[in-house]
Amino acid sequence: MGHREDLLEGAKRCLLAKGFVRTTARDIVKESGTNLASIGYHYGSKDALLAQAYIDLVEGMSDGFEGPELKGAPGSLERFQEVWTNVVATMQGPASFWRLSMEIVVMGDQLPQVRDELAKAQREGSRGFVELFTGVPEVEVTDDTTDTLGRFYTTLMLGLIAQWTFDPQSAPDAGALTEGLRRLMTAATPN
């Protein structure tokens, strides 16, 4: 690995250990075995590096949302429950990643450049959610669908992260989310 990759890996470890706010450039350099000038050269700033590290962590985490193999038909309640079962399983392990996510959400106004980078990544994450739940390949998901259905899934995800971070004992599982959706669909369907 070169300095760029070493910095990224070191930044990921620092984020999980210390969070966004408490991670310093010196922490990253120590963890990565590089030098301070490398951060500016490869990423422009410590915050830009940390934003990229967080995006990489999210992408790695989202790979687990599919589980070994989704069996429910795309768009079905079964698929909905399978995906959320896999998501909740990631929340039941060490919570440092999800605490990190909440830290980044609440500090967005303090770091507008980071917020802007993460907002772009969030939009693509919303597009990825559509593919995961509906089976429509990500490249075929329209902007309108991303901005409606994708944002719906993203909103559910952020709410779930908040609940699992704040009070895991009372946070909903996939069955409760699926039953809530089922009841919503029933209420919205005219008799």
Secondary structure as GFF3:
##gff-version 3
##sequence-region A 1 191
A	DSSP	alpha_helix	3	22	.	.	.	ID=ss1
A	DSSP	alpha_helix	25	32	.	.	.	ID=ss2
A	DSSP	alpha_helix	36	43	.	.	.	ID=ss3
A	DSSP	alpha_helix	46	62	.	.	.	ID=ss4
A	DSSP	three_ten_helix	63	66	.	.	.	ID=ss5
A	DSSP	alpha_helix	77	91	.	.	.	ID=ss6
A	DSSP	alpha_helix	96	106	.	.	.	ID=ss7
A	DSSP	three_ten_helix	108	110	.	.	.	ID=ss8
A	DSSP	alpha_helix	112	134	.	.	.	ID=ss9
A	DSSP	three_ten_helix	138	140	.	.	.	ID=ss10
A	DSSP	alpha_helix	143	145	.	.	.	ID=ss11
A	DSSP	pi_helix	146	150	.	.	.	ID=ss12
A	DSSP	alpha_helix	151	166	.	.	.	ID=ss13
A	DSSP	alpha_helix	174	188	.	.	.	ID=ss14
###
